[in-house]
Every structure is written in C-alpha cells, then in structure tokens.
Amino acid sequence: MSDTILKLDGLSKIYESKSVQVRALNHVGFEVREGETIGIVGESGCGKTTLGRCIVRAVNASSGSVLYRAADGNEYDIQKIDKKKMKKIRSEIQMIFQDPFSSLDPRMTVFDIISEPLKANVKLSKEELRSRVADMAKRVGLNPSYLSRYPHAFSGGQRQRIGIARALVLYPRLIVCDEPVSALDVSVQAQVLNLLKDLQSEFKLTYLFIGHDLSVIEYISDKVGVMYLGKMVEFAPAGMLYEKPLHPYTEALLSAVPHADPETKGDRIALEGEIPNPANPPRGCFFHTRCRYCMDKCRTEEVELTERESGHFVACHRAEELSLQGIAPSK
Ligand code: SF4
C-alpha cells in the first residue's frame, strides 16, 4: 500500500429486517494516502455516515474490506481482525461526531471526557494523565482551567473543541470527522475548520471528512467523493471535481453552491423528485430518475465507477460525451 494508509474495497452494508433489505453501502472502494483529507459528500441517506462507521468498525460491513496500514507497518482488515487487535488499532483511528451537544456526557467534567480514552488504553500516573489532558486542551484552544467544568457551560464551538481533544488525546493517525461543523454557526465553523487543519499538520493526521456543505468540503479536502444512494458516483482531486465534474449529480450539487461574488450567477440545476427508496432502488443507473441527461441505456444498464482521467473516477454511461458545468475553485 506504500503511502496508502486506508484502502476500501467493495464495501457494502445491508440492513435487513423480516420484510425489507436496505443497501446502505453498495460496493464502495477508494484509497486514502497518509496526510490527505478525503471529503465525502452527498444528500442525507446517501450512506456517508455508514461509510465512516464501517471504517471505525462501529458498524460491521456485510461484505468488502477496510484495509488499514497501522503504525507497526502491518496491514489489517478493520472489518475482520479480532477484538484484541481491534483494541490496539482503535487508538490509531478515532472519530469526531456531528453534534457537540449530544456527543458529550453532561454528567462528566471536561477532564473526565478528554481523559476517558487514555484511561481505557494507556497506563499513566495521575500526574501524567493530568498533564496530557491539560496539554491537549491547550492545543485545541481550551483554557486548562476549564477542565473541571461540565459541557453545559460551553458554547457549541467550545464543545466541539472538547470532542476534538477527546479524539486526539491518544495521538491517532486517522480521524473520521462526521459532519463536525454542520451544527455550528458559520463564524464558528471557520474557526473549527482552521483548527482541524492546524492539528492535521501538527500531528500529521489523515482525515475522512463527511459533510453535505460543498463549500466546507472544498475548503478542507484534497480529494472528494460524491455518494448517491449508497454508491460512490464520482471521486477525484477536489480542484478537478469542482472545476470539471463528470457526473450529472455532482454538477447539480455544485450548481447550488453560493458564489462569493454576487454578480456571478450560475444556472442552478433543480433536482426533480425525491431520492429513491434505498429498499427499492431503481434499475440501471440509480440516478436516472432525477437525471436530466438520462437515456434508454441508463434505465436498464448498471454503471460502475471507472477512471476516466488520471485520478478522476466516475460512474456514468455518458461521462465521455457530456460537457458539464463546474465552479471555479476558491483556493
Ligand atoms: Fe445520468 Fe445516465 Fe449518467 Fe446516470 S448514467 S448519471 S442517468 S447520464
């Protein structure tokens, strides 16, 4: 895997009840290099959160693999290793959650919250524990004198900093960020995003950043994956994907991104219809019921994610002939 830290291959997750089968993830595969940020974007229900949870093994996949190259140089399939090995690996892979209000236990002090993963995974003296927690609090911009307080005493942005400190205190290598700024005010979002970027260079972190705001995803990501109904429909370096999308769904999402210059008006593409029921997805291309470029073949023939240009993968029968509208990258 050379500098590849994570490689997903054919990852699928099916939720089953007596009468219904919902395919939340459908043969998803891509690689992540060490130090990169991969942004994953799509509408609610597209499978992006299930994807993040399979990577940290909060959810067991139905099939496929999640190969992780650990600090010891060995490669492990996160979905298949035993509990003992997983416990060791878990300290290297952490998660930051969306809601800084519900993801922190209101009965625990900030010190208890940040120190909890350390107590469970590392043997430290009381003094070492105190100093490690205080150091991490400082690094995420929290005053260590606040450590004895409870979460309710903090604003949303400060709470998310507590969540980030908890994720970082074990010095992980890979962090799954599940919509970490969507519950925050826009001004606070920028602070938390900049903090995540600073911490990434300081700790040489690799991020999988899940979101639905394409401006946020563009700001933070090196590469972006677009998901629709459990499938990855486009995956490319961020600049390439924003400037020259190859999938009609990406084009529609980008057309809704607000422009910094109010004089610049793009043509907004309104996606008609609802997202199809994942328990009963359409035949052929899953996007055909909402695609303005749909032709007969799209209704019957499935389409696989294929590399059309170097590093630019897309799942569309018409990717070669369509000339889709992107937006100018902002960085
Ligand atoms: Fe649209 Fe057809 Fe491409 Fe699907 S395969 S995105 S329906 S053009």
Boltz pocket constraint, residues with backbone or C-beta under 6 A from the ligand:
constraints:
  - pocket:
      binder: B
      contacts: [[A, 247], [A, 248], [A, 249], [A, 285], [A, 286], [A, 287], [A, 288], [A, 289], [A, 291], [A, 292], [A, 293], [A, 294], [A, 295], [A, 298], [A, 303], [A, 315], [A, 316], [A, 317], [A, 318], [A, 319]]
      max_distance: 6.0
